[in-house]
Amino acid sequence: MHDRIVYTVAVSPDPDPDFYAQTRKALKRIDESLAMSGTDKSRILSAIVYIADIGRKEEMNRAWDEWVDKTNPPMRACLGVDLEHPHLVEIVVTATTR
């Protein structure tokens, strides 16, 4: 955290082979990290989602769409990259504090 800007990164704490489940677990960790910083997902400015298999982006999108604050959807980029096994999803967010 710097001034009123929060930077946080999350992966699933117990990598599940299910892409959707890993995404949900990583998003839960984002919620926890933001809460510890005194903010929440409604204050996210931007997000970068790194996924191990871009062909499975729809699974990540389903979890994201269920989780995101629809009144304040942040700018988001999704990139296919090599992640450290067994991680399938890594999420980086920038948010403001309240």
Backbone bond lengths (Angstrom), bond angles and torsions (degrees), N, CA, C in turn:
res aa  C-N    CA-C-N  psi(-1)  N-CA   C-N-CA  omega(-1)  CA-C   N-CA-C  phi
1 M - - - 1.444 - - 1.527 107.72 -
2 H 1.315 116.30 137.55 1.452 122.34 177.91 1.521 107.35 -138.01
3 D 1.332 116.80 122.28 1.458 122.06 -173.20 1.529 108.21 51.98
4 R 1.320 118.28 -118.45 1.470 121.09 -179.93 1.522 112.09 -106.73
5 I 1.321 117.44 16.47 1.461 121.66 -179.27 1.531 109.46 -107.80
6 V 1.311 115.26 132.04 1.461 122.73 179.61 1.521 108.27 -111.75
7 Y 1.310 115.71 131.78 1.464 122.15 174.79 1.528 106.38 -119.35
8 T 1.312 117.09 127.72 1.459 118.90 179.57 1.524 110.78 -146.11
9 V 1.312 115.17 152.85 1.462 123.07 -179.12 1.522 107.57 -130.20
10 A 1.333 116.59 141.92 1.467 119.28 178.75 1.519 111.76 -143.81
11 V 1.316 113.92 144.62 1.460 123.28 167.16 1.522 105.67 -128.28
12 S 1.311 116.70 169.02 1.455 121.21 176.65 1.527 109.60 -64.27
13 P 1.344 118.93 132.70 1.459 120.36 -179.64 1.531 112.94 -68.60
14 D 1.314 116.55 -26.69 1.469 121.61 177.80 1.520 107.05 -134.46
15 P 1.322 115.65 86.91 1.458 120.51 -173.69 1.528 113.85 -51.72
16 D 1.298 114.10 116.13 1.458 124.46 177.83 1.520 106.59 -92.86
17 P 1.319 119.09 143.39 1.466 118.82 178.89 1.529 113.04 -68.75
18 D 1.332 116.61 -11.93 1.458 122.08 178.97 1.532 109.48 -82.71
19 F 1.316 116.78 120.67 1.465 123.01 -176.47 1.530 111.98 -59.51
20 Y 1.330 116.02 -46.75 1.469 121.93 179.34 1.532 110.26 -60.07
21 A 1.327 116.97 -46.52 1.465 120.87 -178.67 1.522 111.13 -63.38
22 Q 1.333 117.49 -42.04 1.463 119.78 177.81 1.525 111.06 -61.22
23 T 1.316 116.51 -40.86 1.465 119.72 179.81 1.524 110.21 -63.34
24 R 1.325 117.33 -45.25 1.476 120.70 179.38 1.532 111.00 -60.38
25 K 1.327 117.08 -42.13 1.465 120.46 -179.78 1.530 111.47 -66.60
26 A 1.310 117.16 -38.96 1.466 120.35 177.54 1.532 110.45 -66.02
27 L 1.329 116.65 -40.69 1.473 120.40 178.15 1.528 111.20 -64.86
28 K 1.319 116.93 -36.01 1.471 120.15 176.28 1.524 109.71 -62.94
29 R 1.323 117.06 -39.87 1.466 120.32 177.66 1.528 111.31 -66.60
30 I 1.323 117.09 -34.28 1.476 119.69 174.28 1.521 109.16 -61.55
31 D 1.328 117.02 -46.68 1.472 120.65 177.40 1.527 111.03 -55.28
32 E 1.328 116.72 -45.73 1.466 121.28 -178.79 1.526 111.22 -64.18
33 S 1.308 117.10 -43.56 1.462 121.32 -179.97 1.524 111.47 -64.85
34 L 1.321 115.44 -43.05 1.468 118.77 178.18 1.528 111.05 -63.37
35 A 1.328 117.07 -41.42 1.465 120.85 179.27 1.533 110.75 -61.40
36 M 1.337 117.02 -41.30 1.471 120.29 178.16 1.525 111.13 -63.80
37 S 1.322 117.08 -24.51 1.465 121.80 179.71 1.519 112.38 -92.83
38 G 1.330 117.37 1.40 1.462 121.41 177.61 1.509 113.87 82.59
39 T 1.321 117.65 28.72 1.452 120.31 179.90 1.526 109.29 -144.55
40 D 1.325 117.39 -172.22 1.460 120.83 179.12 1.527 109.92 -152.66
41 K 1.337 116.10 -179.58 1.464 120.44 -174.19 1.522 113.80 -64.25
42 S 1.322 118.52 -17.73 1.463 119.83 177.68 1.529 111.59 -70.32
43 R 1.334 116.49 -12.26 1.466 121.55 -177.95 1.531 112.85 -107.13
44 I 1.336 117.09 10.40 1.460 120.08 179.36 1.530 109.41 -71.82
45 L 1.303 115.41 131.50 1.464 121.55 178.27 1.523 111.31 -92.00
46 S 1.330 115.87 -42.46 1.463 119.67 -179.21 1.520 110.04 -152.95
47 A 1.316 114.29 157.44 1.463 120.47 178.20 1.525 109.38 -142.53
48 I 1.309 114.70 143.10 1.465 120.94 171.85 1.521 105.93 -121.74
49 V 1.321 115.58 125.68 1.453 121.23 179.42 1.527 107.59 -112.19
50 Y 1.305 115.36 119.28 1.459 121.51 176.97 1.525 107.23 -99.65
51 I 1.328 117.05 126.91 1.459 119.64 179.95 1.528 110.01 -126.90
52 A 1.332 114.73 145.05 1.458 120.91 -175.31 1.523 113.17 -74.10
53 D 1.327 116.69 -21.96 1.468 119.99 -178.32 1.526 108.76 -140.05
54 I 1.322 117.12 98.62 1.466 121.70 -176.37 1.527 111.34 -59.98
55 G 1.314 117.26 -23.82 1.457 120.88 177.67 1.523 112.91 -67.57
56 R 1.330 116.44 -15.20 1.467 121.21 179.27 1.532 111.60 -105.25
57 K 1.307 116.48 20.46 1.468 121.84 -177.66 1.531 112.44 -57.26
58 E 1.323 117.57 -33.08 1.466 119.69 -178.90 1.520 112.44 -60.97
59 E 1.344 117.44 -34.45 1.461 120.85 177.49 1.526 110.44 -65.05
60 M 1.339 116.08 -41.89 1.458 120.28 177.12 1.522 109.80 -66.21
61 N 1.337 116.96 -42.53 1.463 120.77 -179.99 1.522 111.98 -59.40
62 R 1.329 116.98 -39.11 1.475 119.88 179.95 1.530 110.05 -61.56
63 A 1.335 117.69 -46.78 1.464 120.97 178.43 1.526 110.66 -64.42
64 W 1.327 116.75 -42.82 1.472 121.16 179.19 1.529 110.62 -60.29
65 D 1.320 117.02 -48.34 1.466 121.05 -177.57 1.522 112.18 -62.95
66 E 1.314 117.78 -32.20 1.468 121.20 176.57 1.524 111.29 -71.97
67 W 1.319 116.83 -28.49 1.457 122.16 -173.31 1.528 114.40 -94.82
68 V 1.310 118.22 -38.39 1.464 122.37 -169.54 1.534 112.18 -61.77
69 D 1.330 115.81 147.77 1.466 121.70 174.52 1.525 107.37 -76.21
70 K 1.311 116.41 106.84 1.469 120.71 -175.08 1.531 113.08 -68.61
71 T 1.340 117.40 -16.84 1.462 119.73 177.07 1.531 111.41 -82.00
72 N 1.347 116.26 -15.91 1.459 120.76 179.25 1.525 109.59 -146.43
73 P 1.342 117.55 65.08 1.464 117.80 -179.54 1.531 110.17 -70.48
74 P 1.331 116.81 124.86 1.469 118.92 -178.39 1.525 111.63 -75.77
75 M 1.310 115.23 162.05 1.465 119.73 170.64 1.514 106.25 -64.51
76 R 1.345 116.42 137.70 1.457 119.55 -177.25 1.515 110.24 -139.06
77 A 1.325 114.72 138.26 1.462 121.34 171.78 1.519 106.95 -117.25
78 C 1.309 116.44 145.12 1.458 121.77 177.68 1.522 107.62 -127.09
79 L 1.321 115.68 123.55 1.455 120.82 -176.06 1.519 111.17 -125.31
80 G 1.304 116.41 136.66 1.459 120.94 172.59 1.517 109.45 -84.19
81 V 1.318 116.94 123.97 1.471 122.42 -177.37 1.527 110.31 -143.41
82 D 1.322 116.13 168.12 1.458 121.13 170.86 1.522 107.42 -83.78
83 L 1.326 116.69 121.07 1.458 121.81 176.61 1.518 109.21 -109.59
84 E 1.324 114.87 156.58 1.461 119.74 178.35 1.527 110.04 -65.41
85 H 1.305 116.48 122.28 1.467 121.86 179.89 1.524 109.30 -57.91
86 P 1.290 121.04 136.93 1.456 131.38 11.23 1.525 113.92 -100.39
87 H 1.331 117.11 18.38 1.466 119.74 -177.63 1.522 111.21 -73.95
88 L 1.328 114.88 136.32 1.460 122.26 178.64 1.519 112.23 -109.54
89 V 1.344 116.41 -21.41 1.469 122.15 -175.22 1.533 109.78 -140.13
90 E 1.324 116.22 136.21 1.454 122.50 171.71 1.518 106.93 -134.03
91 I 1.326 116.88 133.12 1.466 121.12 -174.69 1.535 109.31 -122.99
92 V 1.313 115.84 130.66 1.456 123.04 178.89 1.530 107.21 -119.60
93 V 1.337 117.15 127.06 1.464 119.49 178.72 1.528 111.21 -128.27
94 T 1.303 113.83 152.77 1.456 123.42 171.19 1.529 106.09 -121.09
95 A 1.317 116.10 129.98 1.469 121.12 -177.27 1.527 109.39 -140.24
96 T 1.325 114.87 168.34 1.467 120.50 173.60 1.519 108.47 -108.60
97 T 1.323 115.72 156.73 1.453 120.12 174.46 1.518 108.45 -84.93
98 R 1.279 115.14 169.50 1.476 120.45 -178.36 1.500 111.70 -72.79
